Amino acid sequence: MNSENDPGVPIGKTVVLAEPRSFCAGVRRAIGIVEAALERFGPPIYVRNQIVHNHHVVRALEQRDVHFVSSTEEVPRGAVCVLSAHGVSPAVREAAAARDLRVIDATCPLVSKVHQQVIRAARDDRTVLLVGHMEHEEVEGTYGEAPDRTIVVSTVDEVRQLDLPEDTPVTYVTQTTLSIDDTREIVDAIADRFTDMTGPGTDDICYASQNRQNAVKALAQRTDVVLIVGSENSSNTVRMVEVAQQAGVRSYLVPDVEDLDESWLHGATSVGVSAGASAPEFLVEQLLDRLAELGLDRLEVEVTGSEADITFGLPSAVGGTEPVADTGEQNTGESS
């Protein structure tokens, strides 16, 4: 499409850039663990599943002799194996131990917190209602902590249809990368359905997911179109697109700048831009450059919060001191 001759592409209009956006502390930690493992042990390094859900990150690490596998059975006996940021079940850890793998855990501390909640609830003979999507790696790992006592629910209707007495002791936990609003509706349905319900002291939705969703809501208030940078298999990124759409604004996922469809900009006088917690910032910069070429050459920044003080240490297995902050206190805004 020739933007110079297309009246649908705005000329001299505004891009509003969300802050915060892109990498969160959990993603930076996970990538840092793989890089530190390469330096400490040398290649090859094996990672169970994608370290984070972004194909650019994965491709760059593959070029450094990092091998991403779907099962520990694919890892040579005794090799270094990093567990992805999304967490794994005890069965995966047992399988890794059986192969004498040198395991390095890159699970996001906020995900680990949810695992501990499930373990405690199961120990107290409570039924765990895990709000999330069973096909997601994070939910698979969390569910695996207590499969005999855990039920995955993803909608209000599924909660209402549970074949359990109303006085069943239930504890709910949630996938960290969900939409805040959708999760709230499901938790409300659980509270309506059961008389003995407990949940986390703070929301499980991670600070990064919350912050990025809040920023997208702010973008939706002042732009005609919202573009979210990130991969299709990134749950928190897809939720950001949905949040903007639910706010009544056209919103699209942009995995790469080449995926930008100029027709999306028809009639827009301002375009909002953000990125999921696993999307590198250089992808945002490429998109901004392309939008400027199309006439969207005025840039404003919408600041809705700060994450500058949130960091997670590296584990001792790669030479770190692992001074992980109290995730209960930090979980007041988003996730990766």
Number of C-alpha atoms within 10 A of each C-alpha: 8 8 15 13 8 12 10 16 23 22 17 14 18 21 24 21 24 25 21 26 28 25 19 26 22 28 27 21 22 25 20 16 27 25 17 18 22 19 11 12 12 14 15 15 22 25 24 22 20 19 25 23 26 20 19 17 16 18 12 11 19 15 9 14 14 21 20 22 15 11 13 23 13 12 21 13 16 14 18 21 27 24 24 27 30 30 24 25 19 15 12 17 15 12 14 21 15 13 15 14 20 15 18 19 21 25 21 22 23 24 28 17 15 20 23 13 21 28 15 15 22 20 11 11 12 20 21 28 24 22 24 21 18 18 8 14 19 24 24 19 22 29 24 18 20 21 16 11 19 22 17 21 20 18 17 17 11 14 24 15 9 13 8 14 10 16 11 14 18 24 24 26 24 27 26 29 27 26 20 20 11 14 21 12 13 22 21 12 17 25 17 13 19 18 14 14 21 17 17 15 10 13 20 31 27 31 26 30 29 26 23 31 31 23 24 33 21 18 29 23 13 15 19 19 25 30 26 27 30 30 22 15 14 20 24 31 32 21 21 33 25 20 22 27 18 14 15 13 21 20 25 22 22 24 21 16 17 10 11 17 11 15 12 16 22 14 13 18 18 22 25 28 28 31 31 33 33 31 29 20 16 10 19 24 12 14 20 20 14 16 23 18 13 19 17 24 18 13 15 12 14 18 14 16 14 11 16 9 6 14 15 20 19 21 18 11 16 19 12 12 11 13 12 13 13 12 18 16 10 15 21 17 20 27 31 33
